[in-house]
Amino acid sequence: MPQHILTITTRGRAFQMITSQVAEVVARSGVSHGLCNVFVRHTSASVLITENADSSVRRDLERFMQRIAPDGSRDYEHDTEGPDDMPAHIRNVLAGSSVVVPIIDGRLALGTWQGIYLWEHRTSGHTRQVVVTIVDANA
């Protein structure tokens, strides 16, 4: 089962497209039909599939999260690493830690307008590890 860890440096709260890095891992695996699992090893960032053509979708997602998980809320007990700490954990729980994409004919079977993104939830930059695991349907 091919597996690779991507190391991604973020610049703070934002979406970072990682589709091409994941697609490269799939291509190198030689798997023609199977599944690709993409998992972020952190509780304050997420991996998700969303619109890749119109950046307003990602801006709207960020505004939505700001409303439901605002930084510095007095409702949070956990603030060990600052006012964005607990909101980052809430965002991770809501957006998720992993996605699974089918592999068809050696390529990610994403839809036309889909991209895989790492969504950094902290306001400052971090180095994130994303584990890409390829499962061969023919194995």
N, C-alpha and C positions, 0 to 999 in steps of 0.2 A: 504494500500500500504506500504509494509515494506521498511524502509529506514535506512541507517546506515552511519555514518561518520567515515572514516578511517583517523587516524592521522599518517602521514609518515614523518620521519626525513630523509632528504637527506644529502649527504656529499659534495654537489656541483655538477657541471655540469656532469651529467651522467644519464643513464637509470637505473631504479629500477623496477624489475618485481614485479607486485602486483597481478598476476593472482590468487595465492592461497588465498590471503586475500579476494578478490572479490568472489571467488568460495565458501568460507566459509560463506559469507553473503547470497549467493544464497541458500546454503544448509540449513542454519538456518531459512530461510524464509518459507520453506515448499512448495514453488511454484513449480509445476511440468512443466508447460508450460507458457511462457510469455517472458518478455523482462527485461534485466538488463542494466540500464543506469549508466555509470561511469563518473563523472564530477569532474574536479579539480577546486577549488575555488580560483584560482590565475591567474594573467596575465603574469607570468614569469615562468610557468611550463606547461607541456602538459600531456594529457593522450592519448595513442595511442595503436593500435594493430599492432604488427610487428613480424618478424621472432624471434622464441625463441630458435632455435637450434644452429645457427651459429652467434657468437658474432661479427663477422666481418661486418655483416649487420648494427649493431648499431654503430660501429666505422665509417663505411662509411657514415651513416646518419649524424653523428656529424661532420665529415670533410666537407660534403656538406653544412651544416648550417654555418660552420666557413667561407666558401667562400662567401655565400650570405648575411650573417648577422655578419660581423666581429666586434669584440669588439673594442671600442674606435674610430670608424670611425668618421672623421670630418664631414661627411654628416648628422649626427644625431644632432638634437637640444636637444632632451630629454636625459639627462644624470644625473638626480637628484641623483640616488643612485650609480653612478659610470659608468665606461666604458662598463660594461656588461649589463646595465639597458635596453637601447633601443634594443640591439640585443635580449635580453630575450623576450621582447614583440613581436618582429618580429617573432621569433621562435614559440611563442605561437599561433600567428595568422595563421602561416603556418601549424603547426602540429595539432592544435586543442585543445579544452578544454574538449571534451567528446567523448565517444564511446557508442554504443548500441550493445549488444550481445544477440542473442536469447537464451532462456532457453528451453531445450528439455529434458524431463524425469528428471527434477530436477537438471540438470547440464548445465553449460555454453556450448553452441554449437560452441566452437572454433575449427578451423581446426587443424590438427596434428602439424603444425609448427607455430601456432599463440600463442602469449602471450600478456597479457595486461601490459603495462608499464607506469610508471610515469617518465616523462623526465624532469629532473631539468635543467633549462636553465641558472640559475645564477651560477657564479663560486664558490660561497661559499654555505655552507649548509643552509637549511631552514626547518622549520616545515610546512608541507603542509597538507591541508584537502582535502580529496577525498570523495565525496558524492556518495554512491551506492544506487540506487533506483530500487526496484523490482516491476514490473507490472505483475499482474496475468492475463493471457489470459482468465481464466475461471471465473473471477470476474464479 
